[in-house]
Amino acid sequence: MSNHLTIHVLTPIPFSNLNRDDTGTPKRINQGGVMRALHSSQSIKRGIRTRYEDASLDISVRSGELHDAIVERSQEINPEIDLKNALKEAKKIVGKLTKAEAKEGESNRSIWLSQEEINTAAQTVVNVLSESTDAEKAEIDDFIRGNQTGSLAIASFGRMFANAPQSNTEAALSVSPAVTTHAASIDTDYFSTVDDRYAAQNKTGATFLSVAQYTNGVFYRTVSIDKAQLKKSWSAFDDEKSRENLQELIRAVVYGQPRGKENGTAPYTLPALVLAEEQRYRTAYDFETPVIATGDGGYLGASIDSLASQYQTARNFDGANFGPTEVLAGTATDLNGKFGSLKTMQLDELINSVVEWIYND
């Protein structure tokens, strides 16, 4: 049995700008001689994490102001705490993990802690400022548990501490960017803001005029799980709720899109295809040759056919790379028979199959 499993997702996403550059233009890349739309892996990981934490309440905080979060929690533990001294102690704790405090005009040094770790740091601050004996005071050096964390999100995506590299957490998940399987265009949308008072007085004109840019397409992305690394990084692996949390994480992987301008376009489409396959060596497929729209006018059918062809080619090349755990789901109606003997199943069944694979040695 392999330690790796890759989840492949094909999703048609309509008019949207879920991930943009510094000019507001949808991110894009030149691949296979044509321009494609792109969602960065960072934006996808953010989408996965927020959906997972909203569902599981397994909360973490990544911020350049974690010293303030620690002080706030310290005050909840002891409302009488001296806030000035508490902030001083909190900055000491954060300073053991990251670089010196940012100078004026610089961005704060962001670090990532689980809520449990923030609670521990806050209790440390309370203890240091209290009349506790030395034996009762928490050791700041023991604040982070080696390379492990109780946060599944942190264990999944990894973290680093500039001042404490010995406490870095290796990521258990590898996340690709999402790229359209075909050539994509960037389209311009002119818009105006209507003035209610103008309209009431039958006046013409608008308060604001501008343009925005959007794109659309069939996006392919992958998430690869290293279950051996997950067991090393996640201290809560054997806890009572761990299986439930893993189920929520895999569901978030499927639904985890970037969230740029989402309220303005609401591109909440379901994935056409979700394929999970056990692998000895992590393997993704590619669309270096852009697919061409088929007779029905869309790219989805051609994208599924291309992925199915690559699925079979990969097995013809090295069948031993693929293990027995293979599951298929999706909203596309013609998936059965295209990926070997796989037949589509409910998403819950796919999620449970992946979670069972994670727990089986």
N, C-alpha and C positions, 0 to 999 in steps of 0.2 A: 504494500500500500504506500502511495506517495504522500509527501507532506504538502503538496501544492494542489490547488484547485483554482481554475480561472472561470470567472463569470463574464460572458460576452453579452452585450446589450445592443440591440438595434432599435432606435426610437425615431419615428418621424416627428419632427418638431416644427410647427407652423410659424408664421410671422412673429418674430421675437428678437430680442437683443439680450439674451441671458448673461452674456459675458463680453464686456467691451473693453477697449483700450483707453488710453488717456485722452483721446479726442472724442470719445463717445461712440466710435465706430465698432461694430461687432468684430471680435477677434477673428483672424483668418490666417491661412497658411497656404503656400504654394506647394502642391504635392502632385506628382504624376503629371506635371505640365499644366495644371489648372489651379485656379484659386478655390480653396475649400473654406467653409466656415468652421470655426474651432471653439471649443469650450476648454479652458485650461484645467489640468488635473487639480490645481489648487482650488478652483471654484467648485469643482465637483466634490472634492473632499469636504469642503465647507457645507455644501448642500447635504451630503450624506450625514455629516456629524450633527447638524442642526435638527434634521428629521429624526435621527436616532435618539438624541437627547430629549427632544420634545416628547417622544413616545415612551421612553424608558425612565425618564427623570434621573438618569445617571449623568449628573451635570458636571461639566468642567468649565474652566474659565481661562481664556487666553487673552492677555492684556499687558500693556505697558504700565498699568496702574494697579498691579496686584497688591502692592503694599497698602493701598487704600481699602481694597477688599478684605485684607487681613485685619486691618484696624476696625472696620465695620463689624466683622464677625467677633472680634475681641470685645467690642462694646456690647454686643448682644450677650456674650457670656458674662461680662461684668460691667454693668451700666456705669459704675463709679470709676472706671479706669481713666487714668490720665492720658488724654488723647495725644498730646504732644510727645510724651515719652513712648506711647504705644506706636506712633508712627516711626519714631527713631528705631525701635526694636524691629518693627516690620521691615524697614529698609535694610537692616542688617541681614535679616533672613533672606530677602530677595537678592541682596548683594552677593551672598554666597553662591548664588546660582547663575547670575547674569553679570554683564559688564557694569562698569560704573554708571551711576545715574546720568541720564542724558543732560547735556548742557542746553542752555537757552537756544531755541531755534532748531534743535535736533529732535527726532522722534524718540519716544521712550523705548526702552529695550523690552520687547514683548517676551513673556514666558507663559507656559501652559501648565496649569495645576488642576487636579481634580478637586471637587468640593471637599472630599475627605482630607486632602492635603492642606487646603485652606483652613479647615477646621483645626487641624493639628498645629498649623503655624499660629493660628489665633490663640489656641490654648497655651502654646509656648510663650507668646507675648504676655498673656495674663499671668502665667506662672512666674516669669522673669520679674514682672512688676509687683508681684504679691509678696507676702511674707513667707512663702513656701521655703522649705529647706532645700539645700542643693540637691538632695536625692529625689525630691519631688519635682524639681524643675526639668522640663523636657530638654533634651539635647538637640540643638539646632542641626548638628551634624547627622542626626538620625531622622531628620525631617523627611527626606526622600528615601524610600526603601530600595536602595541599590538601583538596579535597572528596571524595576517593576513598578507598576501603578495599578490602582484599583479601578481606574477609568478605562472602559473598553474602547472609547474613542481615542484616547491617548495611546493605548497599546496597539490599536489598529494602525494609526497614522504616524506614530513615533514623535519624539521630541528631543531637543538638544538643549543643554545648558552651557553657555559659553565659559562660565567659571567653574563648572563641575562636570566635565565631560565623562567622568567615571560613573555618573548617574544618568547618562543619556539612555533613552528607551528606543530600541530598534523597532521600526515599523513592521507590523505583521501583514499589512495589506499594501500591495502595489497598485496604483491607480493611474490609468492612462488618460491623456486628454481625449475628448470626444471630437471626432472629425467627420465631416460629411463624406459619404461614400462616393460622392459625385461632385462635379463642378458646381459652385454656388455663386450667387450674386449678392451684392450689398445694395439694398433698395432704399430710396429716400422718401420719407413721409413728411409732407408739409402739414403743419397744424397751426391753429390759432386758438387764443383764449377769448371766449365771448364775454363781454362786459354786461352783467345783468341790468345795470342801470341804463346803459345805452339801449339795450333791447327793449326795456320798459318805455323808453321815450322815443322808440322807433328810429334811433340813430344808427348809422352804419359804422363799421370799423370794429377793431378788436383791441383788447388791452395788450396782447402779446402775440407775436408772430415768430415762428422758427421752423426748423426742420430737424428731424431725427432719422437715424438709420437703423435698418433692421435686416434680417436674413431669415432663411428657412431651409430645411433639408432633412435628410435621413442621416442621423448621427450614429456612429459606431464607437463604442468604448468598452474597456475591460477593467475588471478588478480581480486581482490575483491574491489568494489567501495562502499564507504560509502557516499551517496550523502548529508546527513545532515552535515557531517563533512566537505565536500567539500565546502558547502555554508558558513560555519563558517571560513574556512581557506583561501578561495580565495576571495580577496576583489573585483576582477573584474568580479564576477559571473554575474552581471546584465549589464555589458558593452555591447556595440554594437557587438564587435567581439567575445564575449565569446562563443557563440554557434559554430562558425567556429573553434575556438581554441580547444574546446572539441572534435569536429569531428576529428581534427588532432591528438589529444591525443589518442583517441580510436583506430585510425588506427595505431598509433605507438605502442600501446599495442599488436596488432596483429602481427606486423612485428618486434617488438623489441627484437632481439636476441643479445647475447654478440658478441663482434667483434674481439676476439683474432685470429690472423693469418688469418684473413678473406681474405686478398689479395693473400695469398698463396693457399687457398683452394676454395674460392668463393662458400660457401655452401648456396646459396640463394634460398632455396626451399620454396614453398608456404605451408601454414598450410593445413593439410588434413581435419581438423575439428576445427571449432570455435563455441562454444556453450555459449550463454549468458542467464543467468536465474536469475530472481528476487528471493530474499530469505529473510526471517525474520531473520534467523541466518546464518552467513557466513558458507558455506559448500563447501568443496572440495571432490573429489573422490580420491581413492587410488589404487595403483597397488602393494600392499604388496605381493600378489602372482604374480610372474613374468609370463607374457604371453609367450606362446610357439609359435614358428613360425608355420603358417598354411601350408596347402598342396602346396600353391603357392610359399612357401619359404620365405615369409616376415612376419614381426611382425605387420604391420599396420592394417590389417583386424582384427586380434585377439584383438588388442588394442581398436579399435572402438567397437567391440562386447562387450568387458569387460566394457567399459565406458557406453555403452547403457544399459547393465544389471544393473550397479550400479545406473544409472539414474532412472530406474524403481524401484529398491529396495528402494531407498531413498524416493520415493513417497509412496510406500507401507508402509514404516515405519512412515513417518510424512508428509502426503500430504499438511498439513496446512503450512508447512515451505516455500512452493514455491508459488510465486505470478503469476499474469497473464502475465507478460512480459517474454517471452521465445522466443529466435530466434536462428537460426542455419545457418551456412555457412560453406564452405570448398571445397576443390578440390577433396575429395574422391567421388566416383561415386555412392556409395550404401548407402547413409545416410538417404534417405527418408523412413519413417516408422519405423526407429529404435529408435527414441526418441519421443515416443507418437505419436501425430498427426503432429509433426513439419516437415516441408519441407524446403529444403535449399533455401536460397535467396542470392542475390548479397551482397558482403561485404558492399557496400554503404548503402544498406537497413538495414543491421544489425547495422552499426554504427549509422544511424539515429534513429533507435529504441532505442538504448542505451541512446543516447543524449536526446531523448524525455522523457525517463524514468527519467533521472536526473532532468529535468525541471518540471516534473509533481509532484504535492504535493500529 
